[in-house]
Amino acid sequence: MAAATPFSPTSHHQPRSKSLPTRPHPIILQCNQHLANLEASDASSPSSSLLRHKLTDLQTLHDCVEKLVLLPFTQEVLVQEHQEKWVDELLDGSLRLLDACTAAKDALLHTKDCAREVQSIIRRKRGGEMEVAAEVRKFLASRKVVKKAILKALANLKTTVKKGKFCPSNKDQQTVSLVNLLKDVQVNTLSTLESLLNFISGQTQSKSSNWSLVSKLMLNNAKKISCTQEGDQNEFSKVDAALQSFVLLTSKPESISNLQNQLQNLESVIQDFGEGLETLFKRFIKIRVSLLNILNH
């Protein structure tokens, strides 16, 4: 049997794929399907469960991309086009993916370490509320550092892979379609990582709701604060609110109980996100190494 090629002779009666000519290689079909699944799961206000699902989709997609890069056709295109601008953009995009993934992992690790310190002091019950309050203030200060780092990472993402189709007139359709697929993968991956970074920073509440929360805290209205937190789907912003609640409210025992619950929920989310990002990071490394090896031969 002849070796599989990315594209067989076209037929006018065959349905066309999203990005590529008729009857593309099965791996290309799989990449397009995984990419479509990722795009379909998009949401303006993501929850931790949705982001976990999207991280899983990204892992599956990049497993497929890793195989796509190793196809003879893909390697041939990369070698022939190695001096073209889109190749440089592809390599730059692969580096941006690693940077964004690293920023998210660092933010999770920093938050997890500080959260565990607070939980440890609560469990030990040494120094009473004063010691817990001191550790809570340290956590709040560390969260400011995390959010600042995330803002910097997000700013860097704004100048990454350019959106828009690659459609030069001097390229064959197979090459154009392949390039667009690889670009779409990077753009959508970066978009998901951007959503994740925003989520870790706790940016899900509007400014008005944040001011409302501060107002309620100053009025020591614990019941309303609890309702605000229940309506928030972001475990990171819930912990931020619980920390502020503990510092500003006088009902410390109730605040400590709420804080413990929120920290436990947060630890579970951090664990899931961390595992997903670590798997993705390894995929990104493999794909970048494959690209560099092909271009350097």
C-alpha positions in Angstrom: 0.0 0.0 0.0 1.3 3.5 -0.9 2.3 5.7 2.0 -0.4 8.1 3.1 0.0 11.7 1.9 -1.6 14.8 3.3 -3.9 15.2 0.4 -5.2 12.8 -2.2 -6.5 13.9 -5.6 -9.4 16.2 -5.2 -13.0 15.5 -6.1 -15.7 18.0 -6.7 -18.2 15.7 -5.0 -16.4 15.4 -1.7 -17.2 17.7 1.3 -14.5 20.2 2.1 -12.9 20.5 5.5 -12.8 23.7 7.5 -9.2 24.6 6.6 -7.8 22.2 4.0 -8.6 20.8 0.5 -10.7 17.7 -0.1 -9.7 14.5 1.8 -6.8 15.7 3.8 -4.6 13.5 5.9 -6.4 11.9 8.9 -4.2 13.7 11.3 -5.1 17.0 9.7 -8.8 16.1 10.0 -8.3 15.3 13.7 -6.5 18.6 14.3 -9.4 20.5 12.7 -11.9 18.6 14.8 -10.0 19.2 18.0 -9.7 22.9 17.1 -13.4 23.1 16.4 -14.1 21.5 19.8 -11.9 24.0 21.5 -13.6 27.0 19.8 -17.1 25.6 20.6 -16.3 25.6 24.4 -15.6 29.3 24.4 -17.4 31.4 27.0 -17.2 35.1 28.1 -17.3 34.2 31.8 -15.5 30.9 32.2 -15.7 28.7 35.3 -13.0 26.5 36.7 -14.8 23.5 35.3 -14.9 25.0 31.8 -11.2 25.9 32.0 -10.3 22.4 33.1 -12.2 21.1 30.1 -10.4 23.5 27.8 -7.0 22.6 29.1 -7.9 18.9 28.3 -9.0 20.0 24.8 -5.7 21.8 24.4 -3.7 18.7 25.4 -5.6 16.6 22.8 -5.1 19.3 20.2 -1.4 19.6 20.7 -0.9 15.9 20.8 -2.4 16.0 17.3 -0.2 19.0 16.2 2.9 17.1 17.4 2.0 14.4 14.9 1.1 16.9 12.2 4.6 18.6 12.5 6.3 15.2 11.9 4.4 14.4 8.7 6.7 14.4 5.6 4.5 16.9 3.9 4.7 19.4 6.8 8.4 19.0 7.1 8.8 19.5 3.4 6.8 22.8 3.6 8.8 24.0 6.5 12.1 23.3 4.8 11.0 25.0 1.6 9.5 28.0 3.3 12.1 28.4 6.1 13.0 31.9 5.0 9.3 33.1 4.9 7.9 35.4 7.5 5.2 33.0 8.6 7.8 30.5 9.7 9.4 33.1 12.0 5.9 33.9 13.3 5.3 30.3 14.0 8.5 29.9 15.9 7.8 33.1 17.8 4.3 31.9 18.6 5.7 28.6 20.0 7.9 30.6 22.3 5.0 32.8 23.4 3.0 29.7 24.3 5.8 28.6 26.6 6.0 32.1 28.2 2.2 32.2 28.8 2.2 28.7 30.2 5.1 29.5 32.5 3.4 32.7 33.8 0.3 30.7 34.6 2.3 28.0 36.4 4.2 30.5 38.4 1.1 32.3 39.5 -0.5 29.1 40.6 2.6 28.0 42.5 2.9 31.3 44.3 -0.8 31.4 45.2 -0.7 27.7 46.4 2.3 28.3 48.7 0.7 31.3 50.3 -2.7 29.6 50.7 -1.0 26.6 52.4 0.7 29.0 54.9 -2.7 30.4 55.9 -4.2 27.0 56.2 -1.3 25.8 58.3 -1.6 28.6 60.8 -5.4 28.1 61.0 -4.9 24.4 61.7 -2.2 25.1 64.4 -4.3 27.7 66.1 -1.3 29.4 67.5 -1.3 33.1 68.1 -5.1 33.2 67.6 -6.8 35.6 65.3 -3.9 38.1 65.3 -1.5 35.5 63.8 -4.1 34.4 61.2 -4.8 38.1 60.3 -1.0 38.7 59.8 -0.7 35.8 57.5 -3.9 36.9 55.6 -2.3 40.3 55.0 0.8 38.6 53.7 -1.5 36.5 51.3 -3.2 39.7 50.1 0.2 41.3 49.5 1.3 38.2 47.5 -1.8 38.3 45.5 -1.0 41.8 44.4 2.4 40.6 43.2 0.8 37.7 41.3 -1.8 40.0 39.7 1.0 42.4 38.6 2.9 39.6 37.0 -0.2 38.3 35.3 -0.9 41.8 33.9 2.6 41.9 32.5 2.1 38.5 30.9 -1.2 39.5 29.4 0.3 42.7 27.9 3.0 40.5 26.2 0.2 38.3 24.8 -1.3 41.3 23.0 1.7 41.4 20.6 1.9 37.7 19.9 0.4 35.7 17.0 -1.4 37.9 14.5 -5.0 36.9 13.7 -6.2 36.7 10.2 -5.8 34.2 7.3 -2.6 33.6 5.5 -3.5 33.8 1.8 -0.6 34.8 -0.5 -1.3 34.3 -4.2 2.1 32.7 -4.9 1.5 29.7 -2.6 -0.3 26.5 -3.4 -3.5 25.8 -1.5 -2.1 22.9 0.5 0.7 25.1 2.0 -1.7 28.0 2.7 -4.2 25.6 4.4 -1.4 24.0 6.5 -0.1 27.4 7.6 -3.6 28.7 8.5 -4.2 25.5 10.6 -1.0 26.0 12.5 -1.7 29.7 13.0 -5.3 29.0 14.2 -3.9 26.5 16.8 -1.6 29.1 18.2 -4.1 31.9 18.3 -6.8 29.7 20.0 -4.2 28.3 22.5 -3.1 31.7 23.4 -6.7 32.9 23.8 -7.3 30.0 26.2 -4.2 30.8 28.2 -5.2 34.4 28.4 -8.6 33.4 29.8 -6.8 31.2 32.4 -4.5 34.0 33.4 -7.4 36.4 33.9 -9.2 33.7 35.9 -6.2 33.2 38.2 -6.0 36.9 38.8 -9.6 36.9 39.9 -10.8 39.2 37.1 -14.4 38.0 36.8 -16.2 40.7 38.7 -17.1 44.1 37.3 -15.8 47.3 38.9 -19.2 48.1 40.2 -19.4 44.7 41.9 -16.0 45.1 43.4 -16.9 48.5 44.9 -20.2 47.0 46.1 -18.2 44.3 47.8 -15.9 46.8 49.5 -18.9 48.8 50.7 -20.5 45.7 52.2 -17.2 44.8 53.9 -17.0 48.2 55.5 -20.5 47.8 56.8 -19.6 44.4 58.3 -22.5 42.8 56.5 -21.3 39.1 56.4 -24.5 37.7 55.0 -24.4 39.9 51.9 -20.7 39.1 51.4 -21.5 35.4 51.5 -24.2 35.9 48.9 -21.7 37.8 46.7 -19.2 35.0 46.9 -21.8 32.3 46.2 -22.7 34.1 43.0 -19.1 34.2 41.8 -17.9 31.2 39.9 -14.2 32.1 40.3 -12.5 30.3 43.3 -9.6 32.8 43.2 -11.8 35.9 43.6 -13.8 34.1 46.2 -10.6 33.6 48.3 -9.7 37.3 47.7 -13.1 38.3 49.0 -12.8 35.9 52.0 -9.4 37.4 52.9 -10.8 40.9 52.7 -13.7 39.8 54.8 -11.5 38.4 57.5 -9.4 41.6 57.7 -12.3 44.0 57.8 -15.1 42.1 59.6 -15.4 41.7 63.4 -17.0 38.2 63.3 -13.7 36.4 63.1 -14.8 32.8 63.9 -17.3 32.9 61.1 -14.8 34.5 58.8 -12.1 31.8 59.6 -14.6 29.0 58.8 -15.5 30.6 55.5 -11.8 31.2 54.7 -11.0 27.6 55.3 -13.7 26.4 53.0 -12.6 28.8 50.2 -8.9 27.9 50.6 -9.8 24.1 50.3 -11.8 24.7 47.2 -9.0 26.9 45.7 -6.4 24.2 46.4 -8.3 21.7 44.4 -8.7 24.1 41.5 -4.9 24.9 41.6 -4.0 21.2 41.6 -6.2 20.6 38.5 -4.9 23.7 36.6 -1.3 22.9 37.5 -1.4 19.4 36.2 -3.1 20.5 33.0 -0.5 23.2 32.4 2.4 20.9 33.2 1.2 18.5 30.5 0.7 21.3 28.0 4.1 22.7 28.7 5.7 19.4 27.8 3.7 19.3 24.6 4.8 22.9 23.7 8.4 21.9 24.3 8.2 18.9 22.1 6.6 20.7 19.2 9.0 23.6 19.4 12.0 21.2 19.4 10.6 19.4 16.4 10.1 22.6 14.5 13.7 23.7 15.3 15.1 20.3 14.3 13.3 20.4 11.0 14.4 23.9 10.2 18.0 23.3 11.2 18.6 20.3 9.1 
